[in-house]
């Protein structure tokens, strides 16, 4: 009878160890999942911020190119306007090409 009681006690201790190990695995798994989730969220946040900055820079470049194109159009139209084009005849001493009378 003594052996049967000892055997039952061993099963009980083994059952407790299994429960402790199972609990530790569960806690460690939860902790690992939390750390991995945090890492993915940080990476996603950095990527989102980088994309927003890239979009802002792209918009600034488009605005600058548009302003440059507008200035070029203004320059071209000023040069081709007959009222503002310089007189191709050479100027005399003290004359300014835009002040010359026709």
N, CA and C atoms as a LAMMPS dump frame, in Angstrom:
ITEM: TIMESTEP
0
ITEM: NUMBER OF ATOMS
306
ITEM: BOX BOUNDS ff ff ff
-5.0000000000000000e+02 5.0000000000000000e+02
-5.0000000000000000e+02 5.0000000000000000e+02
-5.0000000000000000e+02 5.0000000000000000e+02
ITEM: ATOMS id mol type element x y z
1 1 1 N 0.8 -1.188 0
2 1 2 C 0 0 0
3 1 3 C 0.843 1.253 0
4 2 1 N 1.955 1.089 0.629
5 2 2 C 2.822 2.248 0.697
6 2 3 C 3.278 2.667 -0.698
7 3 1 N 3.577 1.737 -1.527
8 3 2 C 4.028 2.035 -2.878
9 3 3 C 2.922 2.692 -3.703
10 4 1 N 1.738 2.288 -3.519
11 4 2 C 0.619 2.862 -4.254
12 4 3 C 0.433 4.316 -3.858
13 5 1 N 0.587 4.626 -2.586
14 5 2 C 0.432 6.01 -2.122
15 5 3 C 1.573 6.865 -2.655
16 6 1 N 2.774 6.315 -2.674
17 6 2 C 3.918 7.064 -3.177
18 6 3 C 3.746 7.329 -4.672
19 7 1 N 3.229 6.364 -5.382
20 7 2 C 2.998 6.53 -6.801
21 7 3 C 1.957 7.598 -7.072
22 8 1 N 0.942 7.671 -6.273
23 8 2 C -0.106 8.68 -6.455
24 8 3 C 0.436 10.068 -6.176
25 9 1 N 1.323 10.177 -5.179
26 9 2 C 1.932 11.476 -4.864
27 9 3 C 2.833 11.943 -5.99
28 10 1 N 3.539 11.045 -6.627
29 10 2 C 4.416 11.395 -7.733
30 10 3 C 3.602 11.909 -8.913
31 11 1 N 2.468 11.317 -9.146
32 11 2 C 1.602 11.762 -10.223
33 11 3 C 1.089 13.163 -9.906
34 12 1 N 0.773 13.41 -8.675
35 12 2 C 0.255 14.717 -8.27
36 12 3 C 1.319 15.793 -8.45
37 13 1 N 2.576 15.536 -8.069
38 13 2 C 3.662 16.496 -8.252
39 13 3 C 3.922 16.711 -9.741
40 14 1 N 3.915 15.645 -10.498
41 14 2 C 4.12 15.756 -11.939
42 14 3 C 3.005 16.587 -12.58
43 15 1 N 1.788 16.422 -12.147
44 15 2 C 0.657 17.198 -12.657
45 15 3 C 0.817 18.673 -12.326
46 16 1 N 1.32 18.988 -11.131
47 16 2 C 1.556 20.384 -10.748
48 16 3 C 2.671 21.004 -11.599
49 17 1 N 3.727 20.252 -11.85
50 17 2 C 4.839 20.758 -12.669
51 17 3 C 4.371 21.016 -14.1
52 18 1 N 3.528 20.149 -14.589
53 18 2 C 2.983 20.342 -15.931
54 18 3 C 2.16 21.617 -15.987
55 19 1 N 1.38 21.879 -14.958
56 19 2 C 0.57 23.101 -14.915
57 19 3 C 1.457 24.339 -14.84
58 20 1 N 2.538 24.265 -14.048
59 20 2 C 3.462 25.404 -13.934
60 20 3 C 4.165 25.64 -15.262
61 21 1 N 4.624 24.613 -15.885
62 21 2 C 5.316 24.751 -17.176
63 21 3 C 4.357 25.297 -18.223
64 22 1 N 3.133 24.798 -18.224
65 22 2 C 2.136 25.29 -19.17
66 22 3 C 1.87 26.77 -18.942
67 23 1 N 1.759 27.177 -17.685
68 23 2 C 1.536 28.593 -17.364
69 23 3 C 2.721 29.447 -17.797
70 24 1 N 3.95 28.981 -17.552
71 24 2 C 5.146 29.732 -17.969
72 24 3 C 5.217 29.877 -19.483
73 25 1 N 4.896 28.816 -20.191
74 25 2 C 4.895 28.876 -21.658
75 25 3 C 3.851 29.883 -22.121
76 26 1 N 2.699 29.896 -21.483
77 26 2 C 1.654 30.851 -21.852
78 26 3 C 2.084 32.285 -21.601
79 27 1 N 2.698 32.542 -20.435
80 27 2 C 3.153 33.897 -20.104
81 27 3 C 4.269 34.33 -21.049
82 28 1 N 5.237 33.457 -21.281
83 28 2 C 6.34 33.793 -22.186
84 28 3 C 5.842 34.001 -23.624
85 29 1 N 4.894 33.208 -24.039
86 29 2 C 4.323 33.384 -25.377
87 29 3 C 3.607 34.718 -25.503
88 30 1 N 2.865 35.103 -24.459
89 30 2 C 2.179 36.394 -24.474
90 30 3 C 3.181 37.535 -24.501
91 31 1 N 4.227 37.426 -23.691
92 31 2 C 5.268 38.467 -23.661
93 31 3 C 5.963 38.573 -25.013
94 32 1 N 6.305 37.458 -25.611
95 32 2 C 6.948 37.468 -26.923
96 32 3 C 6.025 38.07 -27.979
97 33 1 N 4.755 37.716 -27.929
98 33 2 C 3.797 38.294 -28.866
99 33 3 C 3.682 39.796 -28.706
100 34 1 N 3.732 40.265 -27.471
101 34 2 C 3.657 41.705 -27.21
102 34 3 C 4.882 42.429 -27.766
103 35 1 N 6.047 41.859 -27.567
104 35 2 C 7.285 42.472 -28.062
105 35 3 C 7.297 42.501 -29.592
106 36 1 N 6.89 41.421 -30.219
107 36 2 C 6.873 41.363 -31.68
108 36 3 C 5.853 42.356 -32.239
109 37 1 N 4.688 42.454 -31.601
110 37 2 C 3.673 43.414 -32.044
111 37 3 C 4.189 44.833 -31.935
112 38 1 N 4.873 45.131 -30.832
113 38 2 C 5.442 46.472 -30.65
114 38 3 C 6.45 46.785 -31.76
115 39 1 N 7.299 45.827 -32.078
116 39 2 C 8.307 46.044 -33.127
117 39 3 C 7.63 46.305 -34.478
118 40 1 N 6.611 45.535 -34.812
119 40 2 C 5.907 45.741 -36.082
120 40 3 C 5.193 47.092 -36.112
121 41 1 N 4.602 47.491 -34.992
122 41 2 C 3.919 48.784 -34.943
123 41 3 C 4.906 49.936 -35.088
124 42 1 N 6.078 49.827 -34.476
125 42 2 C 7.094 50.867 -34.616
126 42 3 C 7.547 50.986 -36.064
127 43 1 N 7.772 49.852 -36.696
128 43 2 C 8.212 49.863 -38.089
129 43 3 C 7.124 50.451 -38.99
130 44 1 N 5.895 50.091 -38.726
131 44 2 C 4.786 50.623 -39.511
132 44 3 C 4.645 52.13 -39.313
133 45 1 N 4.821 52.61 -38.091
134 45 2 C 4.729 54.047 -37.818
135 45 3 C 5.842 54.802 -38.535
136 46 1 N 7.058 54.263 -38.51
137 46 2 C 8.172 54.917 -39.217
138 46 3 C 7.918 54.957 -40.721
139 47 1 N 7.384 53.873 -41.262
140 47 2 C 7.094 53.825 -42.694
141 47 3 C 6.009 54.842 -43.051
142 48 1 N 4.988 54.953 -42.222
143 48 2 C 3.919 55.917 -42.47
144 48 3 C 4.452 57.341 -42.427
145 49 1 N 5.311 57.627 -41.452
146 49 2 C 5.901 58.97 -41.344
147 49 3 C 6.789 59.272 -42.547
148 50 1 N 7.578 58.296 -42.96
149 50 2 C 8.456 58.488 -44.119
150 50 3 C 7.637 58.731 -45.389
151 51 1 N 6.537 57.994 -45.542
152 51 2 C 5.679 58.197 -46.713
153 51 3 C 5.039 59.577 -46.71
154 52 1 N 4.649 60.049 -45.531
155 52 2 C 4.056 61.388 -45.436
156 52 3 C 5.087 62.456 -45.796
157 53 1 N 6.316 62.299 -45.319
158 53 2 C 7.372 63.264 -45.654
159 53 3 C 7.698 63.223 -47.145
160 54 1 N 7.72 62.029 -47.718
161 54 2 C 7.974 61.917 -49.157
162 54 3 C 6.879 62.608 -49.963
163 55 1 N 5.635 62.43 -49.539
164 55 2 C 4.521 63.075 -50.245
165 55 3 C 4.615 64.594 -50.121
166 56 1 N 5.015 65.083 -48.949
167 56 2 C 5.155 66.527 -48.757
168 56 3 C 6.274 67.077 -49.641
169 57 1 N 7.39 66.383 -49.692
170 57 2 C 8.508 66.831 -50.543
171 57 3 C 8.112 66.803 -52.016
172 58 1 N 7.388 65.761 -52.412
173 58 2 C 6.94 65.657 -53.801
174 58 3 C 6.027 66.836 -54.149
175 59 1 N 5.126 67.188 -53.238
176 59 2 C 4.231 68.31 -53.475
177 59 3 C 5.002 69.624 -53.556
178 60 1 N 6.012 69.787 -52.703
179 60 2 C 6.829 71.008 -52.751
180 60 3 C 7.584 71.107 -54.073
181 61 1 N 8.094 69.97 -54.558
182 61 2 C 8.787 69.982 -55.85
183 61 3 C 7.827 70.33 -56.974
184 62 1 N 6.617 69.774 -56.937
185 62 2 C 5.627 70.097 -57.967
186 62 3 C 5.266 71.582 -57.933
187 63 1 N 5.121 72.14 -56.734
188 63 2 C 4.816 73.568 -56.606
189 63 3 C 5.95 74.419 -57.171
190 64 1 N 7.198 74.02 -56.872
191 64 2 C 8.345 74.771 -57.375
192 64 3 C 8.421 74.683 -58.908
193 65 1 N 8.181 73.493 -59.451
194 65 2 C 8.203 73.34 -60.91
195 65 3 C 7.089 74.145 -61.56
196 66 1 N 5.931 74.17 -60.943
197 66 2 C 4.82 74.961 -61.477
198 66 3 C 5.129 76.443 -61.467
199 67 1 N 5.74 76.914 -60.37
200 67 2 C 6.11 78.326 -60.295
201 67 3 C 7.165 78.658 -61.352
202 68 1 N 8.128 77.757 -61.53
203 68 2 C 9.172 77.968 -62.536
204 68 3 C 8.563 78.016 -63.941
205 69 1 N 7.644 77.093 -64.224
206 69 2 C 7 77.075 -65.533
207 69 3 C 6.199 78.355 -65.749
208 70 1 N 5.531 78.837 -64.699
209 70 2 C 4.789 80.089 -64.807
210 70 3 C 5.693 81.263 -65.116
211 71 1 N 6.867 81.293 -64.473
212 71 2 C 7.824 82.366 -64.754
213 71 3 C 8.351 82.284 -66.181
214 72 1 N 8.59 81.059 -66.655
215 72 2 C 9.05 80.904 -68.038
216 72 3 C 7.999 81.387 -69.029
217 73 1 N 6.751 81.04 -68.772
218 73 2 C 5.675 81.496 -69.663
219 73 3 C 5.602 83.013 -69.641
220 74 1 N 5.717 83.597 -68.469
221 74 2 C 5.687 85.054 -68.353
222 74 3 C 6.858 85.688 -69.101
223 75 1 N 8.029 85.099 -68.978
224 75 2 C 9.205 85.618 -69.675
225 75 3 C 9.031 85.508 -71.187
226 76 1 N 8.525 84.381 -71.66
227 76 2 C 8.341 84.188 -73.097
228 76 3 C 7.31 85.157 -73.64
229 77 1 N 6.207 85.338 -72.937
230 77 2 C 5.178 86.253 -73.432
231 77 3 C 5.653 87.695 -73.375
232 78 1 N 6.486 88.057 -72.413
233 78 2 C 7.033 89.414 -72.365
234 78 3 C 7.979 89.659 -73.535
235 79 1 N 8.769 88.635 -73.898
236 79 2 C 9.725 88.797 -74.997
237 79 3 C 9.038 88.842 -76.349
238 80 1 N 7.909 88.202 -76.498
239 80 2 C 7.237 88.178 -77.796
240 80 3 C 6.189 89.271 -77.941
241 81 1 N 5.914 90.021 -76.909
242 81 2 C 4.947 91.123 -76.986
243 81 3 C 5.606 92.268 -77.744
244 82 1 N 5.044 92.685 -78.894
245 82 2 C 5.703 93.718 -79.695
246 82 3 C 5.816 95.061 -78.961
247 83 1 N 4.946 95.325 -78.038
248 83 2 C 5.022 96.603 -77.332
249 83 3 C 6.179 96.677 -76.358
250 84 1 N 6.669 95.529 -75.911
251 84 2 C 7.76 95.537 -74.932
252 84 3 C 9.066 95.012 -75.505
253 85 1 N 9.059 94.552 -76.763
254 85 2 C 10.281 94.018 -77.357
255 85 3 C 11.242 95.166 -77.661
256 86 1 N 12.523 94.955 -77.484
257 86 2 C 13.492 96.01 -77.787
258 86 3 C 13.578 96.27 -79.293
259 87 1 N 13.932 97.468 -79.631
260 87 2 C 14.081 97.872 -81.024
261 87 3 C 15.37 97.249 -81.562
262 88 1 N 15.301 96.529 -82.682
263 88 2 C 16.504 95.876 -83.194
264 88 3 C 17.516 96.862 -83.792
265 89 1 N 17.11 98.125 -84.044
266 89 2 C 18.063 99.089 -84.601
267 89 3 C 19.082 99.472 -83.53
268 90 1 N 20.294 99.699 -83.923
269 90 2 C 21.307 100.081 -82.934
270 90 3 C 20.972 101.438 -82.318
271 91 1 N 21.381 101.61 -81.088
272 91 2 C 21.122 102.851 -80.356
273 91 3 C 22.254 103.84 -80.599
274 92 1 N 21.865 105.069 -80.579
275 92 2 C 22.876 106.11 -80.678
276 92 3 C 23.422 106.425 -79.292
277 93 1 N 24.397 107.333 -79.227
278 93 2 C 24.959 107.672 -77.921
279 93 3 C 23.886 108.303 -77.025
280 94 1 N 23.786 107.796 -75.795
281 94 2 C 22.846 108.336 -74.818
282 94 3 C 21.423 107.868 -75.001
283 95 1 N 21.156 107.003 -75.979
284 95 2 C 19.803 106.509 -76.196
285 95 3 C 19.594 105.18 -75.472
286 96 1 N 18.396 104.987 -75.024
287 96 2 C 18.009 103.708 -74.43
288 96 3 C 17.039 103.053 -75.395
289 97 1 N 17.166 101.758 -75.677
290 97 2 C 16.344 101.139 -76.715
291 97 3 C 14.846 101.22 -76.44
292 98 1 N 14.408 101.247 -75.218
293 98 2 C 12.972 101.279 -74.937
294 98 3 C 12.426 102.711 -74.968
295 99 1 N 13.268 103.684 -74.964
296 99 2 C 12.819 105.064 -74.967
297 99 3 C 12.847 105.705 -76.361
298 100 1 N 13.344 104.972 -77.317
299 100 2 C 13.459 105.512 -78.666
300 100 3 C 12.079 105.667 -79.295
301 101 1 N 11.867 106.729 -79.955
302 101 2 C 10.613 106.943 -80.658
303 101 3 C 10.726 106.356 -82.051
304 102 1 N 9.663 105.795 -82.597
305 102 2 C 9.745 105.167 -83.922
306 102 3 C 9.912 106.12 -85.055
